[in-house]
Amino acid sequence: MSGGAVPRLVIAAPSSGAGKTTVATGLMAAFTEAGLTVSPHKVGPDYIDPGYHSLATGRPGRNLDAFLCGTDRIAPLFLHGAAGADLALVEGVMGLFDGASDRGELSSTAQVAKVLRAPVVLVVDASSQSRSVAALVHGFASWDPEVRLAGVILNKVGSDRHEQLLREAMDSSGVPVLGALRRDGRAGTPSRHLGLVPVAERRAEALESVGELAARIREGCDLPALLALAHSVPELPDEPWDPATELAPAAGTAVPSARPRIAVAGGPAFTFSYAEHAELLAVAGAEVVPFDPLRDEHLPPGTQGLVIGGGFPEVYAPELSANAPLRAAVAELAASGAPVSAECAGLLYLSRSIDGKPMCGVLPAEARMTERLTLGYREAVALRDNTLAAAGTRVRGHEFHRTVLEPGAGADPAWGLTHPERRVEGFVAGGVHASYLHVHWAAEPALAGRLVASAARVAAGRG
């Protein structure tokens, strides 16, 4: 089988809350337990669901976001992530046809399904309907003829009688029922202010939940029929995304002779990082070393650059604050001029404090929790040269937080936002680039190249 013909399914729903994550994760775990190598993917910018996907499959959960990365990169990124897999499962986002606001189908599950030429399995919350389910499915199946709605999994079914009524109604729809799952809270996943609690914060419980999901899927779904459907796909004509090929022309710099060591924050407080970021850093010539700001009192020995991605520092503010030796080490590294890239959670960690708890004090700003959710896609431009982006670099990003930073921008802002609102945001100071904006570096590989080149200069004593 060629890489472009990898068997694949898209798991979608009419709306959020229907059970996409439950079904997609359960399917990934069930097929993995059956001996298949499963490649997990998630439509959109979400970084929590891919953690559960990774737990279920043993492979990195990867995002497919046409707004952040461009439509033309969706299939190449998919093929890159699915290399060597027997089956690829793609969990959708929101409702099947919901995407970026005011952008039509852009970033929707439907768009990704069409780009990947993949059949869609619709997860329907059947808890409050019987015959109406057929009308709902008919509408979704006929809305866009280019979307192949090839099957339905009925979720939250109340009883044998309820299932019988649902299946009888679906007989006239022309869309086969590939599974029926009973209402069951045993495998639930707890939520809080930004969605599901990440795997890194509840690994033992998450493993148990994923096992329960796999058992429910085996009991309620027609796995052979789903697998046969996944094999019914055409070959994709695209070439897999290759970080080396992408980076070479974009970075404009040679791979450094000495590999600079770049520390990447992880652990329960910093759970978010696109898998492609570490791959790009490594291809650019860096030695990527993970560390946990909750546990490690020192940066990895010889650190010459630092990447702090997203997560939940507000949840762990007391513990992060109590780790004074590491806070001091981060501040010292930043003061030395070494490159520091911080997004969202990293931005908060570099501030003076979170809800009064002292942080690293690299940035002249204070952070606090609020009731207001800031959420949405953004377009931005770099206003000046910095260690991450050349002046004039245009990026697309995503904001997702319930915190406020005061002030929200420094004398030299990280970005000038151009859409959907115009404002400046974030901080550039010395080698530090800190912002609320999550950017997918696969869309702009030069970001990784510039960061590594700056770290190499530090390593050579020229930074």
Beta strands, then each sheet from edge to edge (+ up, - down):
strand 1: 8-12
strand 2: 38-43
strand 3: 62-64
strand 4: 87-91
strand 5: 120-125
strand 6: 149-157
strand 7: 177-182
strand 8: 191-192
strand 9: 195-196
strand 10: 261-265
strand 11: 287-291
strand 12: 303-308
strand 13: 340-343
strand 14: 353-354
strand 15: 357-358
strand 16: 366-381
strand 17: 394-406
strand 18: 415-419
strand 19: 423-425
strand 20: 427-429
strand 21: 432-435
strand 22: 438-439
sheet 1: 3+ 2+ 4+ 1+ 5+ 6+ 7+
sheet 2: 8+ 9-
sheet 3: 11+ 10+ 12+ 13+ 21+ 20-
sheet 4: 15+ 14- 16- 17+ 22-
sheet 5: 15+ 14- 16- 18+ 19-
end
